[in-house]
Amino acid sequence: MANFASDNTAPVHPKVMQALIDANSGNVPAYGHDPITEKLQETVRMTFGAPQARAFPVFNGSACNGLALARMIRPYESILAHRQSHINNDECGLPEFFTGGKIIGLEGDHAKLTIASIGDLIETTLGHAPHTSRPKVISLTQSTELGTVYALDELNALTAFAKAHGLYVHMDGARLANAVASLGCAPADVVAGVDILSFGGTKNGAMLAEAAIILNPDLIEDFAYIHKRAGQLPSKARYVSAQLQALLDNDLWLDLGRHANAMASALREGLIDRAGVGLLHPVEANELFLTLPKATADRLFARGHRFYNWPAEGPDAYRLVTSFATSEDDVKIFLDDC
């Protein structure tokens, strides 16, 4: 049966597994001074068109976000994020724990922030200083928690607004591959104006590998201490770096993202005209949010298909997530059972 519960349920991609096997030979320097991690630095700089960037491998996305934000704010400052963002809803207060600061959740259609909502908040907050936390970071999720993608003009407008108001920009890129594949642009275009990128690998074929990529060279200094103090500096960094390097080699990460997106599009096309099915958000990456008749959902669950109901979007709302491992047969079997 088909599993559309999460892209976290997918296996490790064979090329990533092979990279781990290849890395598992001999003694090399520890704590990121190994040849694989050093090569990753150059690959990251070339991939994102950022000659001064530095990548800090970490074990998971929540820590990656927390470390990135900790470098950018002080405890009396705040992070502006969408109300439905992962850092606001799904990290058990980790960003606040790491930073001592505050996340302010804002509204916006399809889980996207807008200049209007940010501007209103900044004006209100600064007018009440020093009694409220001072805004310092805008955090953008690309692709968003509702499966939508910021267009390049939206990103450029938001990053320009941030710079004009002295704010840093963080990008939660747990599903960045899906966003870049959807936009059909260069990775550098998506991160233009971003100060720190949380680069995701785990949802896209890695075992457990993410990286905080510092794109703003002014923020590199002291990040190594934050990295270490948070318990996210791998002593055997080559095993994390090897996974990310394998994904970036020959744009494998984008190929995997394109496949996941294509499977989501196939699901959309197969479901859109069925009675009782309603799409709640545009399908622009690898997630679908839709309404299903309860009888249909119950039948799918009974036949062993795996996906989540999503009450935050309504009583009959469900989420389907595809991955690089989703096959055309998975889609067909699911649609046949609907």
C-alpha positions in Angstrom: 0.0 0.0 0.0 1.1 3.6 -0.5 2.7 5.6 2.3 2.1 9.3 1.9 2.5 10.1 5.7 5.7 12.0 5.3 8.9 12.3 3.3 10.7 11.4 6.6 9.4 7.9 6.2 11.4 7.3 2.9 14.6 5.2 2.9 18.1 6.5 2.4 18.9 6.9 -1.3 21.3 4.3 -2.6 23.9 6.9 -3.7 23.8 8.4 -0.2 24.3 5.0 1.3 27.1 4.3 -1.0 28.7 7.6 -0.1 28.6 6.5 3.6 30.2 3.2 2.7 32.9 5.0 0.7 33.6 7.3 3.6 34.0 4.4 6.0 37.7 3.8 5.4 40.8 4.8 7.2 41.5 7.4 9.8 40.9 11.1 9.0 40.9 14.3 11.1 37.9 14.8 13.3 35.4 17.7 13.9 35.1 18.7 10.2 38.8 18.9 9.3 38.4 15.8 7.0 38.7 15.9 3.2 35.0 15.2 2.7 33.8 18.1 4.8 36.4 20.3 3.1 35.2 19.3 -0.3 31.6 20.0 0.8 32.5 23.6 1.6 33.6 24.1 -2.0 30.5 22.3 -3.4 28.2 24.5 -1.3 29.9 27.7 -2.5 29.5 26.7 -6.1 26.0 25.4 -5.7 24.7 28.6 -4.1 26.9 31.1 -5.9 28.4 32.2 -2.5 32.2 32.2 -2.6 32.5 33.1 1.1 29.8 30.7 2.4 30.5 28.1 5.0 28.6 25.0 5.8 28.3 23.6 9.3 26.9 20.0 9.2 24.4 19.0 11.8 22.2 16.0 12.7 18.7 17.3 12.3 16.6 20.2 11.0 15.2 21.5 14.3 18.8 22.0 15.7 19.8 23.5 12.3 17.1 26.1 12.6 17.8 26.8 16.2 21.6 27.3 15.6 21.0 29.6 12.7 18.5 31.8 14.6 20.8 31.8 17.7 23.5 33.4 15.6 21.2 36.2 14.5 19.3 37.4 17.5 19.7 38.3 21.2 17.4 37.2 23.9 15.4 40.5 23.8 14.8 40.2 20.1 12.3 38.3 18.0 11.9 36.2 14.9 9.1 36.9 12.5 7.7 33.7 11.0 4.5 32.4 9.5 2.0 31.2 12.1 2.1 27.7 10.5 5.9 27.5 10.1 7.8 24.5 11.5 9.8 26.6 13.9 6.6 27.9 15.4 4.6 24.7 15.6 6.8 21.6 15.4 10.0 22.2 17.3 8.8 22.1 20.9 10.2 25.5 21.7 13.7 24.6 20.5 14.3 27.9 18.7 13.3 29.9 21.8 15.4 27.6 23.9 18.5 28.1 21.7 18.0 31.8 21.3 16.3 33.1 24.4 14.2 35.2 22.1 10.6 35.1 20.8 8.9 33.8 17.7 6.0 36.0 16.5 3.7 34.0 14.2 2.1 36.0 11.4 -0.7 35.4 9.0 -0.4 35.0 5.2 -2.3 33.0 2.5 -0.9 29.5 1.9 1.7 29.8 4.7 3.5 32.6 3.0 4.6 35.8 4.8 3.8 39.1 3.2 5.5 42.5 3.4 2.2 44.0 4.7 1.9 41.7 7.7 5.6 42.1 8.6 5.5 45.9 8.2 2.4 46.3 10.4 4.1 44.2 13.1 7.3 46.1 13.0 5.6 49.4 13.2 3.5 48.4 16.1 6.4 46.7 17.9 8.9 49.5 17.6 6.3 52.0 18.6 6.0 50.1 21.9 9.7 49.7 22.6 11.3 48.6 24.9 8.2 46.8 26.2 8.1 44.2 23.3 10.8 42.1 21.7 12.6 43.9 18.9 12.2 42.2 15.5 15.5 41.1 14.1 15.0 38.1 11.8 12.5 37.1 9.1 12.3 33.3 8.8 11.0 32.0 5.5 10.1 28.4 4.8 10.8 27.2 1.3 8.9 25.2 0.3 6.2 26.1 2.9 4.5 23.9 5.4 1.4 23.9 3.2 3.3 22.7 0.1 3.5 26.1 -1.6 6.5 27.8 -3.0 7.6 31.5 -2.7 8.2 32.8 -6.2 11.4 34.6 -6.9 9.8 38.0 -7.0 8.2 37.4 -3.6 11.5 36.3 -2.2 13.3 39.3 -3.6 10.7 41.7 -2.3 10.9 40.2 1.2 14.7 40.1 1.4 14.9 43.7 0.2 12.3 44.7 2.8 14.3 43.0 5.5 17.6 44.7 4.5 15.9 48.1 4.4 14.7 47.6 8.0 17.9 46.1 9.4 16.6 42.6 9.6 18.4 39.3 8.9 16.7 36.6 6.7 16.7 33.0 7.7 15.4 30.3 5.3 14.2 27.0 6.5 15.1 24.8 3.6 14.1 21.4 4.8 12.4 20.9 1.4 14.5 23.4 -0.5 15.1 20.8 -3.3 11.4 20.7 -4.0 11.2 24.5 -4.2 14.1 24.9 -6.5 12.8 22.1 -8.7 9.4 23.7 -8.8 10.8 27.1 -9.7 13.2 25.7 -12.3 15.8 28.2 -11.4 19.4 28.2 -10.1 19.7 27.4 -6.4 21.6 30.7 -6.0 18.5 32.6 -7.1 16.4 31.2 -4.3 18.9 32.2 -1.6 19.7 35.6 -2.9 19.5 37.9 0.1 19.3 35.1 2.6 21.8 35.3 5.5 21.6 31.8 6.8 20.1 28.8 5.1 19.0 25.6 7.0 19.8 23.2 4.2 17.8 20.0 4.4 18.9 16.5 3.4 16.9 14.1 5.6 13.6 14.6 3.8 15.4 14.2 0.5 17.3 10.9 0.6 19.8 11.4 3.5 19.9 9.3 6.7 20.4 12.2 9.1 22.1 15.2 7.5 21.4 18.9 7.4 23.7 21.9 7.3 23.5 25.5 8.5 24.9 27.3 5.5 26.2 30.8 6.5 25.8 32.9 3.3 26.4 36.2 5.0 30.2 36.1 5.8 29.7 38.6 8.7 27.9 35.9 10.6 30.5 33.1 10.2 32.6 34.4 13.1 31.6 32.7 16.4 29.2 30.3 14.8 31.6 27.4 15.5 31.1 28.0 19.2 27.4 27.9 18.8 27.7 24.8 16.8 29.8 23.1 19.4 27.9 24.3 22.5 24.6 23.0 21.1 26.0 19.5 20.8 25.7 19.6 17.0 29.4 19.4 16.0 29.9 15.9 14.8 33.2 14.3 15.8 33.0 12.1 12.8 31.8 14.8 10.5 32.7 13.0 7.4 29.6 10.8 7.7 27.3 13.7 7.7 29.2 15.6 5.1 29.3 12.6 2.8 25.6 12.4 2.7 25.2 16.0 1.7 28.0 15.8 -0.8 26.3 12.8 -2.5 23.1 14.8 -2.8 24.8 17.8 -4.3 26.9 15.8 -6.7 25.5 16.1 -10.2 22.4 17.8 -8.8 21.0 14.5 -7.4 19.1 16.5 -4.7 17.2 18.4 -7.5 16.5 15.2 -9.4 15.0 13.7 -6.3 13.0 16.9 -5.6 11.6 16.9 -9.2 10.5 13.3 -8.8 8.7 13.9 -5.5 7.0 17.0 -7.1 6.0 15.0 -10.1 4.4 12.3 -8.0 2.5 15.0 -6.0 1.3 16.5 -9.3 0.1 13.0 -10.5 -1.9 12.6 -7.3 -3.4 16.0 -7.7 -4.4 15.2 -11.3 -5.9 11.9 -10.3 -7.9 13.4 -7.4 -9.0 16.9 -8.5 -12.2 16.0 -10.3 -13.5 13.4 -7.9 -16.7 14.0 -6.0 -16.1 15.4 -2.5 -12.4 16.1 -3.1 -11.3 19.7 -2.7 -7.8 21.1 -2.8 -7.1 23.5 0.0 -3.8 25.0 -1.3 -1.9 25.0 -4.6 0.2 21.9 -5.2 3.6 23.5 -5.9 6.0 21.0 -4.3 5.5 17.6 -2.8 2.6 18.1 -0.4 -1.1 18.0 -1.0 -3.7 19.4 1.5 -7.2 18.4 0.5 -10.6 17.5 1.8 -11.9 13.9 1.3 -15.3 12.4 2.1 -14.9 10.5 5.4 -16.0 7.3 3.8 -13.2 7.6 1.3 -10.6 8.3 3.9 -11.8 5.5 6.1 -11.6 3.1 3.1 -8.1 4.2 2.2 -6.9 3.7 5.8 -8.6 0.3 6.0 -6.7 -0.8 2.9 -3.4 0.1 4.5 -2.6 3.5 2.9 -0.8 5.9 5.2 -1.4 9.6 5.4 -2.5 12.1 8.0 -5.7 13.8 8.8 -5.0 17.5 9.2 -7.6 19.1 11.5 -5.9 22.5 11.4 -7.2 22.8 7.9 -10.7 21.6 8.7 -12.6 18.6 9.9 -12.3 16.6 6.6 -8.8 17.8 5.7 -5.9 15.5 5.0 -2.2 15.8 4.1 -0.4 13.6 1.5 3.4 13.9 1.1 5.4 12.3 -1.7 9.1 11.6 -1.7 11.9 10.5 -4.0 10.9 7.0 -3.2 7.3 7.4 -4.2 6.5 5.3 -7.3 4.0 5.6 -10.1 2.5 2.4 -8.8 2.1 3.9 -5.4 0.0 6.7 -6.9 -2.0 4.3 -9.1 -2.8 2.0 -6.3 -3.9 4.9 -4.1 -6.1 6.4 -6.8 -7.6 3.0 -7.6 -8.7 2.6 -4.0 -10.2 6.1 -3.7 
